[in-house]
Amino acid sequence: MKAKEIRSMTIDEIESKLIELHDKLFKQKIQKSIGQMANLYTIRCTKKDIAKLLTILTEKRSNNEKQGRKKEKN
């Protein structure tokens, strides 16, 4: 998942995608423990996608707070 794609999403879309990826990661970990997963790289990619989503979500939330403060000052 590219950062441009994530930045074009709304906060609600990002949060729903986070829930989806957490479920996916959980399932991948179970598959790994059972021994069904051949490619362990997918777990790493899922973790990186979660980190990207969390980072951009934090940026968007802080930008919304800053914009709210600017409106209050005016």
MOPAC internal coordinates of N, CA, C and O (Angstrom, degrees):
PM7 1SCF
backbone

  N    0.0000 0     0.00 0     0.00 0    0    0    0
  C    1.4393 1     0.00 0     0.00 0    1    0    0
  C    1.5281 1   108.71 1     0.00 0    2    1    0
  O    1.2310 1   120.98 1   -50.42 1    3    2    1
  N    1.3026 1   115.74 1   129.58 1    3    2    1
  C    1.4541 1   121.44 1  -177.73 1    5    3    2
  C    1.5313 1   110.43 1   -87.84 1    6    5    3
  O    1.2310 1   121.39 1   -27.26 1    7    6    5
  N    1.3300 1   114.95 1   152.74 1    7    6    5
  C    1.4589 1   120.45 1  -179.58 1    9    7    6
  C    1.5306 1   110.93 1   -65.41 1   10    9    7
  O    1.2310 1   120.06 1   145.81 1   11   10    9
  N    1.3283 1   117.49 1   -34.19 1   11   10    9
  C    1.4649 1   120.70 1   178.16 1   13   11   10
  C    1.5211 1   111.03 1   -61.27 1   14   13   11
  O    1.2310 1   120.88 1   138.69 1   15   14   13
  N    1.3213 1   115.92 1   -41.31 1   15   14   13
  C    1.4653 1   120.38 1   179.11 1   17   15   14
  C    1.5219 1   110.51 1   -63.08 1   18   17   15
  O    1.2310 1   120.82 1   138.42 1   19   18   17
  N    1.3160 1   116.04 1   -41.58 1   19   18   17
  C    1.4634 1   120.39 1  -177.75 1   21   19   18
  C    1.5221 1   110.55 1   -69.10 1   22   21   19
  O    1.2310 1   120.23 1   139.17 1   23   22   21
  N    1.3265 1   117.16 1   -40.83 1   23   22   21
  C    1.4632 1   120.51 1  -178.74 1   25   23   22
  C    1.5220 1   112.16 1   -65.57 1   26   25   23
  O    1.2310 1   120.28 1   154.08 1   27   26   25
  N    1.3214 1   117.07 1   -25.92 1   27   26   25
  C    1.4622 1   119.89 1   179.00 1   29   27   26
  C    1.5286 1   111.88 1   -79.51 1   30   29   27
  O    1.2310 1   119.83 1   169.31 1   31   30   29
  N    1.3250 1   117.92 1   -10.69 1   31   30   29
  C    1.4585 1   122.73 1  -179.70 1   33   31   30
  C    1.5246 1   110.47 1   -83.33 1   34   33   31
  O    1.2310 1   120.83 1   -23.85 1   35   34   33
  N    1.3350 1   116.02 1   156.15 1   35   34   33
  C    1.4589 1   120.34 1   174.68 1   37   35   34
  C    1.5339 1   108.96 1   -82.67 1   38   37   35
  O    1.2310 1   120.91 1    -9.53 1   39   38   37
  N    1.3136 1   115.87 1   170.47 1   39   38   37
  C    1.4591 1   120.69 1  -179.43 1   41   39   38
  C    1.5286 1   110.42 1   -62.99 1   42   41   39
  O    1.2310 1   120.15 1   139.21 1   43   42   41
  N    1.3194 1   117.32 1   -40.79 1   43   42   41
  C    1.4681 1   120.75 1   179.49 1   45   43   42
  C    1.5257 1   111.37 1   -64.29 1   46   45   43
  O    1.2310 1   120.45 1   139.71 1   47   46   45
  N    1.3261 1   116.74 1   -40.29 1   47   46   45
  C    1.4658 1   120.53 1   178.67 1   49   47   46
  C    1.5297 1   110.73 1   -64.78 1   50   49   47
  O    1.2310 1   120.69 1   140.21 1   51   50   49
  N    1.3282 1   116.29 1   -39.79 1   51   50   49
  C    1.4648 1   120.54 1   179.20 1   53   51   50
  C    1.5233 1   110.18 1   -64.09 1   54   53   51
  O    1.2310 1   120.59 1   136.50 1   55   54   53
  N    1.3295 1   116.48 1   -43.50 1   55   54   53
  C    1.4621 1   120.04 1  -179.66 1   57   55   54
  C    1.5254 1   111.46 1   -64.13 1   58   57   55
  O    1.2310 1   120.04 1   140.68 1   59   58   57
  N    1.3291 1   117.52 1   -39.32 1   59   58   57
  C    1.4617 1   119.45 1   178.23 1   61   59   58
  C    1.5269 1   111.24 1   -68.78 1   62   61   59
  O    1.2310 1   120.57 1   143.99 1   63   62   61
  N    1.3225 1   116.51 1   -36.01 1   63   62   61
  C    1.4687 1   120.51 1   177.05 1   65   63   62
  C    1.5262 1   110.32 1   -66.32 1   66   65   63
  O    1.2310 1   120.09 1   143.39 1   67   66   65
  N    1.3287 1   117.44 1   -36.61 1   67   66   65
  C    1.4596 1   121.60 1   176.90 1   69   67   66
  C    1.5233 1   110.95 1   -61.56 1   70   69   67
  O    1.2310 1   120.62 1   135.40 1   71   70   69
  N    1.3044 1   116.43 1   -44.60 1   71   70   69
  C    1.4704 1   120.04 1   178.80 1   73   71   70
  C    1.5186 1   109.94 1   -61.61 1   74   73   71
  O    1.2310 1   121.01 1   136.61 1   75   74   73
  N    1.3229 1   115.67 1   -43.39 1   75   74   73
  C    1.4671 1   120.67 1   179.40 1   77   75   74
  C    1.5343 1   111.32 1   -61.09 1   78   77   75
  O    1.2310 1   120.42 1   136.35 1   79   78   77
  N    1.3387 1   116.80 1   -43.65 1   79   78   77
  C    1.4643 1   120.27 1  -178.78 1   81   79   78
  C    1.5256 1   112.32 1   -70.63 1   82   81   79
  O    1.2310 1   119.96 1   146.39 1   83   82   81
  N    1.3331 1   117.68 1   -33.61 1   83   82   81
  C    1.4600 1   119.99 1   176.29 1   85   83   82
  C    1.5324 1   110.63 1   -64.29 1   86   85   83
  O    1.2310 1   121.02 1   139.61 1   87   86   85
  N    1.3332 1   115.65 1   -40.39 1   87   86   85
  C    1.4683 1   119.40 1   176.21 1   89   87   86
  C    1.5222 1   111.09 1   -64.05 1   90   89   87
  O    1.2310 1   121.26 1   137.60 1   91   90   89
  N    1.3307 1   115.20 1   -42.40 1   91   90   89
  C    1.4702 1   120.46 1   179.26 1   93   91   90
  C    1.5249 1   110.73 1   -61.59 1   94   93   91
  O    1.2310 1   120.45 1   136.97 1   95   94   93
  N    1.3369 1   116.75 1   -43.03 1   95   94   93
  C    1.4605 1   121.40 1   179.71 1   97   95   94
  C    1.5259 1   110.43 1   -63.86 1   98   97   95
  O    1.2310 1   120.42 1   138.51 1   99   98   97
  N    1.3119 1   116.80 1   -41.49 1   99   98   97
  C    1.4616 1   121.18 1   178.38 1  101   99   98
  C    1.5304 1   110.51 1   -59.49 1  102  101   99
  O    1.2310 1   120.58 1   133.46 1  103  102  101
  N    1.3190 1   116.50 1   -46.54 1  103  102  101
  C    1.4637 1   121.06 1   179.75 1  105  103  102
  C    1.5297 1   111.22 1   -64.04 1  106  105  103
  O    1.2310 1   120.83 1   140.82 1  107  106  105
  N    1.3322 1   116.01 1   -39.18 1  107  106  105
  C    1.4676 1   119.85 1   178.87 1  109  107  106
  C    1.5233 1   111.16 1   -64.98 1  110  109  107
  O    1.2310 1   120.05 1   140.69 1  111  110  109
  N    1.3225 1   117.51 1   -39.31 1  111  110  109
  C    1.4656 1   120.58 1   178.81 1  113  111  110
  C    1.5225 1   111.37 1   -65.64 1  114  113  111
  O    1.2310 1   120.98 1   142.06 1  115  114  113
  N    1.3212 1   115.72 1   -37.94 1  115  114  113
  C    1.4677 1   119.00 1   177.01 1  117  115  114
  C    1.5166 1   110.37 1   -65.03 1  118  117  115
  O    1.2310 1   120.61 1   135.46 1  119  118  117
  N    1.3298 1   116.44 1   -44.54 1  119  118  117
  C    1.4634 1   120.07 1   178.28 1  121  119  118
  C    1.5184 1   111.43 1   -60.20 1  122  121  119
  O    1.2310 1   120.81 1   142.46 1  123  122  121
  N    1.3284 1   116.05 1   -37.54 1  123  122  121
  C    1.4662 1   120.33 1   179.28 1  125  123  122
  C    1.5237 1   110.22 1   -65.50 1  126  125  123
  O    1.2310 1   120.44 1   136.28 1  127  126  125
  N    1.3292 1   116.76 1   -43.72 1  127  126  125
  C    1.4669 1   119.61 1  -177.87 1  129  127  126
  C    1.5256 1   111.74 1   -67.92 1  130  129  127
  O    1.2310 1   120.39 1   147.82 1  131  130  129
  N    1.3207 1   116.86 1   -32.18 1  131  130  129
  C    1.4614 1   120.59 1   178.06 1  133  131  130
  C    1.5245 1   110.82 1   -75.94 1  134  133  131
  O    1.2310 1   121.07 1   152.83 1  135  134  133
  N    1.3175 1   115.56 1   -27.17 1  135  134  133
  C    1.4558 1   120.15 1  -179.81 1  137  135  134
  C    1.5210 1   113.04 1    99.27 1  138  137  135
  O    1.2310 1   120.15 1  -166.48 1  139  138  137
  N    1.3193 1   117.32 1    13.52 1  139  138  137
  C    1.4539 1   121.08 1  -179.73 1  141  139  138
  C    1.5178 1   112.84 1   -85.12 1  142  141  139
  O    1.2310 1   119.84 1   161.34 1  143  142  141
  N    1.3224 1   117.91 1   -18.66 1  143  142  141
  C    1.4590 1   120.65 1  -175.25 1  145  143  142
  C    1.5214 1   110.19 1   -87.76 1  146  145  143
  O    1.2310 1   121.19 1   -56.35 1  147  146  145
  N    1.3328 1   115.33 1   123.65 1  147  146  145
  C    1.4576 1   120.21 1   179.75 1  149  147  146
  C    1.5198 1   111.36 1   -90.85 1  150  149  147
  O    1.2310 1   120.56 1   145.40 1  151  150  149
  N    1.3327 1   116.53 1   -34.60 1  151  150  149
  C    1.4568 1   121.02 1  -175.62 1  153  151  150
  C    1.5299 1   109.71 1  -108.67 1  154  153  151
  O    1.2310 1   120.36 1   -74.86 1  155  154  153
  N    1.3154 1   116.91 1   105.14 1  155  154  153
  C    1.4633 1   121.52 1  -178.46 1  157  155  154
  C    1.5222 1   112.35 1   -78.48 1  158  157  155
  O    1.2310 1   120.30 1   168.73 1  159  158  157
  N    1.3195 1   117.03 1   -11.27 1  159  158  157
  C    1.4610 1   121.66 1   179.86 1  161  159  158
  C    1.5292 1   111.34 1   -63.92 1  162  161  159
  O    1.2310 1   120.10 1   152.23 1  163  162  161
  N    1.3187 1   117.42 1   -27.77 1  163  162  161
  C    1.4655 1   120.07 1  -178.26 1  165  163  162
  C    1.5293 1   111.59 1   -65.21 1  166  165  163
  O    1.2310 1   120.20 1   147.84 1  167  166  165
  N    1.3250 1   117.23 1   -32.16 1  167  166  165
  C    1.4695 1   120.28 1   176.91 1  169  167  166
  C    1.5215 1   109.65 1   -64.68 1  170  169  167
  O    1.2310 1   120.57 1   135.90 1  171  170  169
  N    1.3126 1   116.52 1   -44.10 1  171  170  169
  C    1.4588 1   121.11 1   179.72 1  173  171  170
  C    1.5227 1   110.85 1   -62.25 1  174  173  171
  O    1.2310 1   120.32 1   137.49 1  175  174  173
  N    1.3287 1   117.00 1   -42.51 1  175  174  173
  C    1.4638 1   120.90 1   179.50 1  177  175  174
  C    1.5299 1   111.17 1   -64.01 1  178  177  175
  O    1.2310 1   120.57 1   140.06 1  179  178  177
  N    1.3163 1   116.52 1   -39.94 1  179  178  177
  C    1.4631 1   120.40 1   179.11 1  181  179  178
  C    1.5230 1   110.61 1   -64.93 1  182  181  179
  O    1.2310 1   120.37 1   138.27 1  183  182  181
  N    1.3257 1   116.90 1   -41.73 1  183  182  181
  C    1.4705 1   120.29 1   177.87 1  185  183  182
  C    1.5250 1   111.08 1   -63.20 1  186  185  183
  O    1.2310 1   120.47 1   140.20 1  187  186  185
  N    1.3251 1   116.71 1   -39.80 1  187  186  185
  C    1.4659 1   120.06 1   179.00 1  189  187  186
  C    1.5224 1   111.29 1   -66.53 1  190  189  187
  O    1.2310 1   120.37 1   141.24 1  191  190  189
  N    1.3263 1   116.90 1   -38.76 1  191  190  189
  C    1.4571 1   120.44 1   177.66 1  193  191  190
  C    1.5245 1   110.90 1   -63.92 1  194  193  191
  O    1.2310 1   120.50 1   139.61 1  195  194  193
  N    1.3264 1   116.65 1   -40.39 1  195  194  193
  C    1.4623 1   120.73 1   177.36 1  197  195  194
  C    1.5278 1   110.15 1   -62.14 1  198  197  195
  O    1.2310 1   120.49 1   137.22 1  199  198  197
  N    1.3193 1   116.67 1   -42.78 1  199  198  197
  C    1.4688 1   120.92 1   179.80 1  201  199  198
  C    1.5310 1   110.76 1   -63.65 1  202  201  199
  O    1.2310 1   120.15 1   138.22 1  203  202  201
  N    1.3298 1   117.32 1   -41.78 1  203  202  201
  C    1.4647 1   120.55 1   178.19 1  205  203  202
  C    1.5226 1   110.75 1   -61.78 1  206  205  203
  O    1.2310 1   121.17 1   134.91 1  207  206  205
  N    1.3331 1   115.36 1   -45.09 1  207  206  205
  C    1.4600 1   119.43 1  -179.79 1  209  207  206
  C    1.5263 1   111.31 1   -61.66 1  210  209  207
  O    1.2310 1   120.39 1   135.98 1  211  210  209
  N    1.3240 1   116.85 1   -44.02 1  211  210  209
  C    1.4672 1   120.24 1  -179.75 1  213  211  210
  C    1.5222 1   111.57 1   -64.51 1  214  213  211
  O    1.2310 1   120.41 1   140.07 1  215  214  213
  N    1.3181 1   116.83 1   -39.93 1  215  214  213
  C    1.4598 1   120.75 1   179.87 1  217  215  214
  C    1.5254 1   111.20 1   -63.46 1  218  217  215
  O    1.2310 1   120.59 1   131.75 1  219  218  217
  N    1.3130 1   116.47 1   -48.25 1  219  218  217
  C    1.4640 1   120.18 1  -178.10 1  221  219  218
  C    1.5248 1   110.92 1   -70.15 1  222  221  219
  O    1.2310 1   120.14 1   146.40 1  223  222  221
  N    1.3255 1   117.33 1   -33.60 1  223  222  221
  C    1.4585 1   120.76 1   175.90 1  225  223  222
  C    1.5277 1   110.55 1   -62.46 1  226  225  223
  O    1.2310 1   120.48 1   137.42 1  227  226  225
  N    1.3140 1   116.69 1   -42.58 1  227  226  225
  C    1.4609 1   121.07 1   177.49 1  229  227  226
  C    1.5268 1   110.92 1   -63.35 1  230  229  227
  O    1.2310 1   120.46 1   138.19 1  231  230  229
  N    1.3303 1   116.73 1   -41.81 1  231  230  229
  C    1.4653 1   120.99 1   177.81 1  233  231  230
  C    1.5243 1   110.75 1   -60.62 1  234  233  231
  O    1.2310 1   120.66 1   133.14 1  235  234  233
  N    1.3303 1   116.35 1   -46.86 1  235  234  233
  C    1.4638 1   120.08 1  -178.43 1  237  235  234
  C    1.5217 1   111.21 1   -63.49 1  238  237  235
  O    1.2310 1   120.41 1   138.27 1  239  238  237
  N    1.3182 1   116.82 1   -41.73 1  239  238  237
  C    1.4617 1   119.60 1  -179.89 1  241  239  238
  C    1.5287 1   111.24 1   -65.56 1  242  241  239
  O    1.2310 1   120.17 1   139.29 1  243  242  241
  N    1.3275 1   117.29 1   -40.71 1  243  242  241
  C    1.4636 1   119.28 1   179.79 1  245  243  242
  C    1.5282 1   110.67 1   -68.66 1  246  245  243
  O    1.2310 1   119.90 1   144.62 1  247  246  245
  N    1.3266 1   117.80 1   -35.38 1  247  246  245
  C    1.4642 1   120.65 1   176.58 1  249  247  246
  C    1.5207 1   111.07 1   -65.34 1  250  249  247
  O    1.2310 1   120.20 1   140.71 1  251  250  249
  N    1.3288 1   117.23 1   -39.29 1  251  250  249
  C    1.4628 1   120.58 1   178.02 1  253  251  250
  C    1.5195 1   110.96 1   -64.32 1  254  253  251
  O    1.2310 1   120.27 1   140.76 1  255  254  253
  N    1.3296 1   117.08 1   -39.24 1  255  254  253
  C    1.4679 1   120.76 1   178.55 1  257  255  254
  C    1.5208 1   110.62 1   -66.65 1  258  257  255
  O    1.2310 1   120.17 1   138.89 1  259  258  257
  N    1.3190 1   117.29 1   -41.11 1  259  258  257
  C    1.4628 1   120.99 1   179.31 1  261  259  258
  C    1.5180 1   110.79 1   -64.28 1  262  261  259
  O    1.2310 1   120.30 1   138.80 1  263  262  261
  N    1.3222 1   117.02 1   -41.20 1  263  262  261
  C    1.4572 1   120.42 1   179.04 1  265  263  262
  C    1.5253 1   110.56 1   -66.31 1  266  265  263
  O    1.2310 1   120.33 1   143.51 1  267  266  265
  N    1.3243 1   116.97 1   -36.49 1  267  266  265
  C    1.4537 1   121.04 1   177.29 1  269  267  266
  C    1.5168 1   111.92 1   -65.03 1  270  269  267
  O    1.2310 1   120.49 1   141.55 1  271  270  269
  N    1.3019 1   116.67 1   -38.45 1  271  270  269
  C    1.4701 1   120.92 1   178.60 1  273  271  270
  C    1.5214 1   111.03 1   -68.54 1  274  273  271
  O    1.2310 1   120.21 1   141.54 1  275  274  273
  N    1.3261 1   117.21 1   -38.46 1  275  274  273
  C    1.4710 1   120.53 1   179.01 1  277  275  274
  C    1.5267 1   110.54 1   -64.31 1  278  277  275
  O    1.2310 1   120.36 1   141.32 1  279  278  277
  N    1.3347 1   116.91 1   -38.68 1  279  278  277
  C    1.4555 1   120.55 1   179.75 1  281  279  278
  C    1.5163 1   110.50 1   -67.34 1  282  281  279
  O    1.2310 1   120.03 1   144.30 1  283  282  281
  N    1.3390 1   117.54 1   -35.70 1  283  282  281
  C    1.4586 1   120.76 1   179.65 1  285  283  282
  C    1.5223 1   111.36 1   -67.99 1  286  285  283
  O    1.2310 1   120.20 1   144.76 1  287  286  285
  N    1.3298 1   117.22 1   -35.24 1  287  286  285
  C    1.4634 1   121.09 1  -179.53 1  289  287  286
  C    1.5178 1   111.44 1   -69.02 1  290  289  287
  O    1.2310 1   120.81 1   146.48 1  291  290  289
  N    1.3253 1   116.06 1   -33.52 1  291  290  289
  C    1.4719 1   119.62 1  -178.05 1  293  291  290
  C    1.4766 1   108.51 1   -79.18 1  294  293  291
  O    1.2310 1   120.10 1   180.00 1  295  294  293

